[in-house]
């Protein structure tokens, strides 16, 4: 056998064996397990480990998402979501009545909403399409901060949520420090509708906000409904120091014209009847401290 052939044969055999051996095994990480959650209503739900398509059915929830989430993951807004301005560039899904077909077509990984905004029947229908609905409930300003942190945890944005809530708590402490101590905080009635007369009840976020601003909710009784209908006799008995629901001139020509007997309340007699920014008052979102600050200015007469 020629010398060169004898030298090459072992090399050829080794190469052949290498070609016939199995390729090295590749390992693929298993998909992350879904998050097993309970929302603020105690409802169990399963949410993707890393939600990539999200939306909200409440204007306040949309504000929260824009404050915490990667905004590229927000797939839509509702017809009433108008803040921040960037939200206006998103497709619109009607929340009332709920446009189920359009929402399902967007395939969100999770939908956020607030108690009382989305019916649980609609939430159950969305769940049947594999779309979980996460309800939030807010009765204190601290609940809003916790809600922002919950969204951060669900979306894997805990640092962003923590920075935001830390900043908001610092702002709130500054507001509280500027609150004038009063032996008798002014009693504030905030109406949401004129005919019939609906008002912010005791078990609403307004009660905590007005307390932090230096006042108190004139509606001290806790009704079954968070926004109870009040009779004129009941309002006369409350005799609030301050009325929120519109400017003095506006309510003088509408509300007090319809209910002239209510001109006897202290708020009207002292012309302490005020309008307020609706989106701040109504939305339990990241602007909640700004809302407290506005109420504080109102109580100071500024």
Rosetta blueprint (number, residue, H / E / L):
1 X L
2 X L
3 X H
4 X H
5 X H
6 X H
7 X H
8 X H
9 X H
10 X H
11 X H
12 X H
13 X H
14 X H
15 X H
16 X H
17 X H
18 X H
19 X H
20 X H
21 X L
22 X L
23 X L
24 X L
25 X L
26 X L
27 X L
28 X L
29 X L
30 X L
31 X L
32 X L
33 X L
34 X L
35 X E
36 X E
37 X E
38 X E
39 X L
40 X L
41 X L
42 X L
43 X L
44 X E
45 X E
46 X E
47 X E
48 X L
49 X L
50 X L
51 X L
52 X L
53 X L
54 X E
55 X E
56 X E
57 X L
58 X L
59 X H
60 X H
61 X H
62 X H
63 X H
64 X H
65 X H
66 X H
67 X H
68 X H
69 X L
70 X L
71 X H
72 X H
73 X H
74 X E
75 X L
76 X E
77 X E
78 X L
79 X L
80 X L
81 X L
82 X L
83 X L
84 X L
85 X H
86 X H
87 X H
88 X H
89 X H
90 X L
91 X E
92 X E
93 X L
94 X L
95 X E
96 X L
97 X L
98 X E
99 X L
100 X H
101 X H
102 X H
103 X H
104 X H
105 X H
106 X H
107 X L
108 X L
109 X L
110 X E
111 X E
112 X E
113 X E
114 X E
115 X L
116 X L
117 X L
118 X L
119 X L
120 X H
121 X H
122 X H
123 X H
124 X H
125 X H
126 X H
127 X H
128 X H
129 X L
130 X L
131 X L
132 X E
133 X E
134 X E
135 X E
136 X E
137 X L
138 X L
139 X L
140 X L
141 X H
142 X H
143 X H
144 X H
145 X H
146 X H
147 X H
148 X H
149 X H
150 X H
151 X H
152 X H
153 X H
154 X H
155 X H
156 X L
157 X L
158 X H
159 X H
160 X H
161 X H
162 X H
163 X H
164 X H
165 X H
166 X H
167 X H
168 X H
169 X H
170 X H
171 X H
172 X H
173 X H
174 X H
175 X H
176 X H
177 X H
178 X L
179 X L
180 X L
181 X L
182 X L
183 X L
184 X L
185 X L
186 X L
187 X E
188 X E
189 X E
190 X E
191 X E
192 X E
193 X E
194 X L
195 X L
196 X L
197 X L
198 X E
199 X E
200 X L
201 X L
202 X L
203 X L
204 X L
205 X H
206 X H
207 X H
208 X H
209 X H
210 X H
211 X H
212 X H
213 X H
214 X L
215 X L
216 X E
217 X E
218 X L
219 X L
220 X L
221 X L
222 X L
223 X L
224 X L
225 X L
226 X L
227 X L
228 X L
229 X E
230 X L
231 X L
232 X H
233 X H
234 X H
235 X H
236 X H
237 X H
238 X H
239 X L
240 X L
241 X L
242 X E
243 X E
244 X E
245 X L
246 X L
247 X L
248 X H
249 X H
250 X H
251 X H
252 X H
253 X H
254 X L
255 X H
256 X H
257 X H
258 X H
259 X L
260 X H
261 X H
262 X H
263 X H
264 X H
265 X L
266 X H
267 X H
268 X H
269 X H
270 X L
271 X L
272 X L
273 X E
274 X E
275 X L
276 X L
277 X L
278 X H
279 X H
280 X H
281 X H
282 X H
283 X L
284 X L
285 X L
286 X L
287 X L
288 X H
289 X H
290 X H
291 X H
292 X H
293 X H
294 X H
295 X H
296 X H
297 X H
298 X H
299 X H
300 X L
301 X L
302 X L
